[in-house]
């Protein structure tokens, strides 16, 4: 009986580690075009924003983001409140084996949205989610931003 419990546990552990998420790509495999095509379709919301070690996710609650494919404009709408900015996806190919795909966001107002303005590194890209990070200097630390597609 004890042997069968150990065997079953080992099988489940093996399955957990062998499963892969084919709907997501890491920085090493996501291309500029894939990031651009994914983000320019649908509505998105911020589900995680950590800046300087502080969680600011709640600052974007209720805002729906749209990334316009044709004009590179980004809009964030919550009821009657709308903020606009610009977005782009670029690659910094410095000749090494992997290129750095950047998700660039630029808001000029208000302060909360200006905090999103950066050249974010794409950490993970999925059909319904993109995870971004920005590595700052020792005083800033690493910032994290995650968008999830609003499926409503």
GROMACS elastic network, one bead per residue, 0.5 to 0.9 nm:
[ bonds ]
;  ai    aj funct       b0    kb
    1     4     6  0.52935   500
    1     5     6  0.65012   500
    1     6     6  0.89006   500
    2     5     6  0.52010   500
    2     6     6  0.64068   500
    2     7     6  0.87051   500
    3     6     6  0.51597   500
    3     7     6  0.61250   500
    3     8     6  0.86414   500
    4     8     6  0.60445   500
    4     9     6  0.84493   500
    5     8     6  0.51868   500
    5     9     6  0.61146   500
    5    10     6  0.85610   500
    6     9     6  0.50865   500
    6    10     6  0.61135   500
    6    11     6  0.86541   500
    7    10     6  0.50667   500
    7    11     6  0.62184   500
    7    12     6  0.87308   500
    8    11     6  0.50905   500
    8    12     6  0.62745   500
    8    13     6  0.85830   500
    9    12     6  0.52354   500
    9    13     6  0.61193   500
    9    14     6  0.85870   500
   10    13     6  0.50471   500
   10    14     6  0.60962   500
   10    15     6  0.86070   500
   11    14     6  0.51167   500
   11    15     6  0.62323   500
   11    16     6  0.86894   500
   12    15     6  0.50478   500
   12    16     6  0.61683   500
   12    17     6  0.87430   500
   13    16     6  0.51351   500
   13    17     6  0.63858   500
   13    18     6  0.86185   500
   14    17     6  0.53383   500
   14    18     6  0.60374   500
   14    19     6  0.86699   500
   15    18     6  0.51237   500
   15    19     6  0.61217   500
   16    19     6  0.57454   500
   16    20     6  0.88544   500
   17    20     6  0.80268   500
   20    23     6  0.88353   500
   20    24     6  0.89923   500
   21    24     6  0.58680   500
   21    25     6  0.83498   500
   21   126     6  0.88399   500
   22    25     6  0.75469   500
   22   126     6  0.84960   500
   23   125     6  0.79529   500
   23   126     6  0.51562   500
   23   127     6  0.59641   500
   23   128     6  0.85933   500
   24    30     6  0.85960   500
   24   124     6  0.63685   500
   24   125     6  0.50373   500
   24   127     6  0.69197   500
   24   128     6  0.89789   500
   24   129     6  0.83160   500
   24   130     6  0.86829   500
   25    28     6  0.77774   500
   25    29     6  0.58480   500
   25    30     6  0.54995   500
   25   123     6  0.82795   500
   25   124     6  0.54755   500
   25   125     6  0.50513   500
   25   126     6  0.64216   500
   26    29     6  0.55782   500
   26    30     6  0.59623   500
   26   122     6  0.75359   500
   26   123     6  0.55765   500
   26   125     6  0.63519   500
   26   126     6  0.89837   500
   27    30     6  0.54097   500
   27    31     6  0.80274   500
   27    98     6  0.81990   500
   27    99     6  0.80997   500
   27   100     6  0.70906   500
   27   101     6  0.67000   500
   27   121     6  0.77408   500
   27   122     6  0.55634   500
   27   123     6  0.50374   500
   27   124     6  0.61038   500
   27   125     6  0.78641   500
   28    31     6  0.83250   500
   28    97     6  0.87581   500
   28    98     6  0.56850   500
   28    99     6  0.70213   500
   28   100     6  0.78621   500
   28   101     6  0.85271   500
   28   123     6  0.86097   500
   29    98     6  0.83890   500
   30    33     6  0.83113   500
   30    34     6  0.62786   500
   30    35     6  0.68214   500
   30   101     6  0.75867   500
   30   122     6  0.80381   500
   30   123     6  0.89108   500
   30   124     6  0.77985   500
   30   125     6  0.67596   500
   31    34     6  0.51562   500
   31    35     6  0.63336   500
   31    36     6  0.85619   500
   31    91     6  0.83490   500
   31    99     6  0.89172   500
   31   101     6  0.68680   500
   32    35     6  0.53340   500
   32    36     6  0.61130   500
   32    37     6  0.85806   500
   32    89     6  0.58409   500
   32    90     6  0.60944   500
   32    91     6  0.66070   500
   32   101     6  0.61783   500
   32   102     6  0.79822   500
   32   103     6  0.87001   500
   33    36     6  0.50177   500
   33    37     6  0.59334   500
   33    38     6  0.84269   500
   33    89     6  0.80017   500
   34    37     6  0.51779   500
   34    38     6  0.60331   500
   34    39     6  0.85654   500
   34   125     6  0.84665   500
   35    38     6  0.52198   500
   35    39     6  0.61143   500
   35    40     6  0.84739   500
   35    89     6  0.71060   500
   35   101     6  0.86072   500
   35   103     6  0.80766   500
   35   122     6  0.84128   500
   35   125     6  0.69759   500
   35   126     6  0.89942   500
   35   130     6  0.83469   500
   36    39     6  0.54425   500
   36    40     6  0.60323   500
   36    41     6  0.88783   500
   36    67     6  0.89142   500
   36    69     6  0.77447   500
   36    88     6  0.76064   500
   36    89     6  0.62311   500
   36   103     6  0.87253   500
   37    40     6  0.54387   500
   37    41     6  0.67783   500
   37    69     6  0.79448   500
   38    41     6  0.58683   500
   38    42     6  0.85428   500
   38   125     6  0.83506   500
   38   126     6  0.80772   500
   38   127     6  0.65674   500
   38   128     6  0.81368   500
   38   129     6  0.88900   500
   38   130     6  0.88674   500
   39    42     6  0.74083   500
   39    43     6  0.84917   500
   39    44     6  0.80765   500
   39    66     6  0.81040   500
   39    67     6  0.62356   500
   39    68     6  0.86544   500
   39    69     6  0.84813   500
   39   127     6  0.89197   500
   39   128     6  0.89413   500
   39   129     6  0.88366   500
   39   130     6  0.82616   500
   39   149     6  0.86298   500
   40    43     6  0.85291   500
   40    66     6  0.71792   500
   40    68     6  0.57085   500
   40    69     6  0.51549   500
   40    70     6  0.89132   500
   41    44     6  0.89867   500
   41    66     6  0.79873   500
   41    67     6  0.74604   500
   41    68     6  0.82061   500
   41    69     6  0.79877   500
   42    65     6  0.87997   500
   42    66     6  0.68338   500
   42    67     6  0.81583   500
   42   149     6  0.69180   500
   42   150     6  0.74600   500
   42   151     6  0.82944   500
   43    64     6  0.61613   500
   43    65     6  0.57156   500
   43    66     6  0.52340   500
   43    67     6  0.79296   500
   43   148     6  0.85972   500
   43   149     6  0.58167   500
   43   150     6  0.53467   500
   43   151     6  0.76867   500
   43   152     6  0.89708   500
   44    63     6  0.85260   500
   44    64     6  0.56187   500
   44    66     6  0.63428   500
   44    67     6  0.84543   500
   44   128     6  0.86361   500
   44   129     6  0.85818   500
   44   147     6  0.60860   500
   44   148     6  0.54830   500
   44   150     6  0.50386   500
   44   151     6  0.84850   500
   45    60     6  0.78538   500
   45    61     6  0.79754   500
   45    62     6  0.78355   500
   45    63     6  0.63997   500
   45    64     6  0.52250   500
   45    65     6  0.59025   500
   45    66     6  0.89305   500
   45    76     6  0.88996   500
   45   146     6  0.84135   500
   45   147     6  0.54426   500
   45   148     6  0.54483   500
   45   149     6  0.63236   500
   45   150     6  0.61632   500
   46    49     6  0.70418   500
   46    57     6  0.67594   500
   46    58     6  0.88606   500
   46    60     6  0.63588   500
   46    61     6  0.74365   500
   46    63     6  0.78330   500
   46    64     6  0.81439   500
   46    65     6  0.81961   500
   46   145     6  0.73467   500
   46   146     6  0.58848   500
   46   148     6  0.64095   500
   46   149     6  0.89272   500
   47    57     6  0.63594   500
   47    58     6  0.86545   500
   47    60     6  0.84447   500
   47    61     6  0.83317   500
   47   145     6  0.78714   500
   47   146     6  0.57383   500
   47   147     6  0.58865   500
   47   148     6  0.64163   500
   48    55     6  0.76194   500
   48    56     6  0.76929   500
   48    57     6  0.51397   500
   48    58     6  0.86151   500
   48   131     6  0.88817   500
   48   144     6  0.71163   500
   48   145     6  0.54598   500
   48   146     6  0.50077   500
   48   147     6  0.72854   500
   49    54     6  0.83463   500
   49    55     6  0.59498   500
   49    56     6  0.54209   500
   49    58     6  0.85184   500
   49    59     6  0.89355   500
   49    60     6  0.88170   500
   49   116     6  0.85376   500
   49   143     6  0.74661   500
   49   144     6  0.55133   500
   49   146     6  0.65412   500
   50    53     6  0.58352   500
   50    54     6  0.53022   500
   50    56     6  0.58127   500
   50    57     6  0.70676   500
   50   142     6  0.83497   500
   50   143     6  0.54106   500
   50   144     6  0.50833   500
   50   145     6  0.66038   500
   51    54     6  0.53057   500
   51    55     6  0.64943   500
   51    56     6  0.69238   500
   51   115     6  0.80253   500
   51   140     6  0.81392   500
   51   141     6  0.82431   500
   51   142     6  0.74044   500
   51   144     6  0.67355   500
   51   145     6  0.84805   500
   52    55     6  0.84339   500
   52   136     6  0.88150   500
   52   139     6  0.81981   500
   52   140     6  0.53249   500
   52   141     6  0.57185   500
   52   142     6  0.66770   500
   52   143     6  0.60964   500
   53   140     6  0.82994   500
   53   141     6  0.71471   500
   53   142     6  0.75238   500
   53   143     6  0.71650   500
   54   143     6  0.89372   500
   55    58     6  0.78771   500
   56    59     6  0.55965   500
   56    60     6  0.78160   500
   56   112     6  0.87111   500
   57    60     6  0.58633   500
   57    61     6  0.69941   500
   57   145     6  0.87270   500
   58    61     6  0.50927   500
   58    62     6  0.88522   500
   59    62     6  0.89529   500
   59   112     6  0.69662   500
   59   113     6  0.88064   500
   60    63     6  0.55342   500
   60    64     6  0.85699   500
   60    76     6  0.89608   500
   60    78     6  0.89501   500
   60   112     6  0.83283   500
   60   113     6  0.84690   500
   61    64     6  0.86494   500
   61    78     6  0.85030   500
   62    77     6  0.80451   500
   62    78     6  0.56035   500
   62    79     6  0.82486   500
   63    76     6  0.57126   500
   63    77     6  0.51486   500
   63    79     6  0.81901   500
   63    81     6  0.87751   500
   63    82     6  0.87015   500
   64    75     6  0.78987   500
   64    76     6  0.53543   500
   64    77     6  0.52240   500
   64    78     6  0.64447   500
   64   150     6  0.76922   500
   65    74     6  0.68600   500
   65    75     6  0.55018   500
   65    77     6  0.65921   500
   65   147     6  0.89091   500
   66    73     6  0.82587   500
   66    74     6  0.56295   500
   66    75     6  0.53431   500
   66    76     6  0.66654   500
   66    77     6  0.85298   500
   67    71     6  0.89015   500
   67    72     6  0.68834   500
   67    73     6  0.62282   500
   67    75     6  0.68120   500
   67    86     6  0.84769   500
   67    87     6  0.71907   500
   68    71     6  0.58016   500
   68    72     6  0.53565   500
   68    73     6  0.52811   500
   68    74     6  0.60502   500
   68    75     6  0.81407   500
   68    86     6  0.89928   500
   68    87     6  0.84584   500
   69    72     6  0.58210   500
   69    73     6  0.78364   500
   70    73     6  0.80899   500
   71    74     6  0.87393   500
   71    86     6  0.85340   500
   72    85     6  0.85999   500
   72    86     6  0.56507   500
   72    87     6  0.53871   500
   72    88     6  0.63393   500
   73    84     6  0.69394   500
   73    85     6  0.57563   500
   73    87     6  0.60531   500
   73    88     6  0.87398   500
   74    83     6  0.83092   500
   74    84     6  0.55582   500
   74    85     6  0.50596   500
   74    86     6  0.52409   500
   74    87     6  0.60872   500
   74   105     6  0.82187   500
   74   106     6  0.86018   500
   74   107     6  0.85362   500
   75    82     6  0.67586   500
   75    83     6  0.57129   500
   75    85     6  0.64324   500
   75    86     6  0.83522   500
   76    81     6  0.80981   500
   76    82     6  0.55605   500
   76    83     6  0.51879   500
   76    84     6  0.63507   500
   76    85     6  0.86103   500
   77    80     6  0.72132   500
   77    81     6  0.56888   500
   77    83     6  0.66258   500
   77    84     6  0.87592   500
   78    81     6  0.52302   500
   78    82     6  0.65442   500
   79    82     6  0.79287   500
   83   107     6  0.79030   500
   83   109     6  0.73359   500
   83   110     6  0.78740   500
   83   113     6  0.81181   500
   84   106     6  0.88795   500
   84   107     6  0.65824   500
   84   108     6  0.82004   500
   84   109     6  0.82377   500
   85   105     6  0.74183   500
   85   106     6  0.54646   500
   85   108     6  0.67807   500
   85   109     6  0.84201   500
   86   104     6  0.80939   500
   86   105     6  0.60302   500
   86   106     6  0.51770   500
   86   107     6  0.66777   500
   87   103     6  0.74218   500
   87   104     6  0.53620   500
   87   106     6  0.62941   500
   87   107     6  0.88839   500
   88   102     6  0.81950   500
   88   103     6  0.61190   500
   88   104     6  0.51002   500
   88   105     6  0.68900   500
   89   101     6  0.70478   500
   89   102     6  0.55843   500
   89   104     6  0.59089   500
   89   105     6  0.89370   500
   89   119     6  0.88416   500
   90   100     6  0.82648   500
   90   101     6  0.58162   500
   90   102     6  0.51814   500
   90   103     6  0.67039   500
   90   104     6  0.75339   500
   90   119     6  0.89524   500
   91    99     6  0.64481   500
   91   100     6  0.54500   500
   91   102     6  0.58988   500
   91   103     6  0.88999   500
   92    95     6  0.89477   500
   92    99     6  0.60210   500
   92   100     6  0.51145   500
   92   101     6  0.65620   500
   92   102     6  0.75305   500
   93    96     6  0.73232   500
   93    98     6  0.75749   500
   93   100     6  0.62785   500
   93   101     6  0.84453   500
   94    97     6  0.88117   500
   94    98     6  0.84108   500
   94    99     6  0.67581   500
   94   100     6  0.80957   500
   95    98     6  0.78389   500
   95    99     6  0.75390   500
   96    99     6  0.69074   500
  100   121     6  0.69147   500
  100   122     6  0.79172   500
  101   120     6  0.84043   500
  101   121     6  0.60983   500
  101   122     6  0.59174   500
  101   123     6  0.88458   500
  102   119     6  0.56808   500
  102   120     6  0.53099   500
  102   122     6  0.59488   500
  102   132     6  0.87754   500
  103   118     6  0.80442   500
  103   119     6  0.56819   500
  103   121     6  0.62530   500
  103   122     6  0.64179   500
  103   132     6  0.77536   500
  104   117     6  0.72548   500
  104   118     6  0.57842   500
  104   120     6  0.59990   500
  104   121     6  0.86801   500
  105   114     6  0.89302   500
  105   116     6  0.65634   500
  105   118     6  0.55240   500
  105   119     6  0.65666   500
  105   120     6  0.78244   500
  106   113     6  0.85035   500
  106   114     6  0.69787   500
  106   116     6  0.72247   500
  106   118     6  0.66617   500
  106   119     6  0.87496   500
  107   110     6  0.77139   500
  107   111     6  0.87607   500
  107   113     6  0.59147   500
  107   114     6  0.50001   500
  107   115     6  0.81855   500
  107   116     6  0.72709   500
  107   117     6  0.57972   500
  108   111     6  0.79417   500
  108   113     6  0.76363   500
  108   114     6  0.57719   500
  108   117     6  0.82600   500
  109   112     6  0.76850   500
  109   113     6  0.61881   500
  109   114     6  0.57878   500
  110   113     6  0.54917   500
  110   114     6  0.61663   500
  110   115     6  0.88777   500
  111   115     6  0.63973   500
  112   115     6  0.53945   500
  112   116     6  0.74181   500
  113   116     6  0.53461   500
  113   117     6  0.71394   500
  114   117     6  0.51767   500
  114   118     6  0.86802   500
  115   118     6  0.78524   500
  116   145     6  0.81310   500
  117   120     6  0.86019   500
  118   134     6  0.77917   500
  119   133     6  0.89614   500
  119   134     6  0.73661   500
  120   123     6  0.88979   500
  120   132     6  0.56984   500
  120   133     6  0.54970   500
  120   134     6  0.52414   500
  120   135     6  0.86551   500
  120   143     6  0.89749   500
  120   144     6  0.86583   500
  120   145     6  0.83227   500
  121   131     6  0.85551   500
  121   132     6  0.54435   500
  121   133     6  0.52644   500
  121   134     6  0.60321   500
  121   135     6  0.85075   500
  122   125     6  0.71310   500
  122   130     6  0.72928   500
  122   131     6  0.62292   500
  122   133     6  0.67600   500
  123   130     6  0.76368   500
  123   131     6  0.54174   500
  123   132     6  0.52746   500
  123   133     6  0.66498   500
  124   129     6  0.79493   500
  124   130     6  0.56658   500
  124   131     6  0.50194   500
  124   132     6  0.70948   500
  125   128     6  0.81789   500
  125   129     6  0.61351   500
  125   131     6  0.65174   500
  125   132     6  0.88649   500
  126   130     6  0.59974   500
  126   131     6  0.86584   500
  127   130     6  0.81547   500
  127   149     6  0.81875   500
  128   147     6  0.83110   500
  128   148     6  0.56429   500
  128   150     6  0.81859   500
  128   151     6  0.85806   500
  129   146     6  0.71368   500
  129   147     6  0.56250   500
  129   149     6  0.60752   500
  130   145     6  0.84071   500
  130   146     6  0.57407   500
  130   147     6  0.53977   500
  130   148     6  0.66418   500
  130   149     6  0.87848   500
  131   144     6  0.75271   500
  131   145     6  0.61103   500
  131   147     6  0.66321   500
  131   148     6  0.87194   500
  132   143     6  0.83708   500
  132   144     6  0.57853   500
  132   145     6  0.50486   500
  132   146     6  0.59405   500
  132   147     6  0.83767   500
  133   142     6  0.68315   500
  133   143     6  0.54940   500
  133   145     6  0.61392   500
  133   146     6  0.85258   500
  134   141     6  0.84990   500
  134   142     6  0.55836   500
  134   143     6  0.50872   500
  134   144     6  0.65420   500
  134   145     6  0.85395   500
  135   140     6  0.80598   500
  135   141     6  0.63041   500
  135   143     6  0.64422   500
  135   144     6  0.88625   500
  136   139     6  0.75564   500
  136   140     6  0.51699   500
  136   141     6  0.51266   500
  136   142     6  0.55637   500
  136   143     6  0.75299   500
  137   140     6  0.53503   500
  137   141     6  0.59364   500
  137   142     6  0.81079   500
  138   141     6  0.55098   500
  138   142     6  0.87905   500
  140   143     6  0.80615   500
  148   151     6  0.88711   500
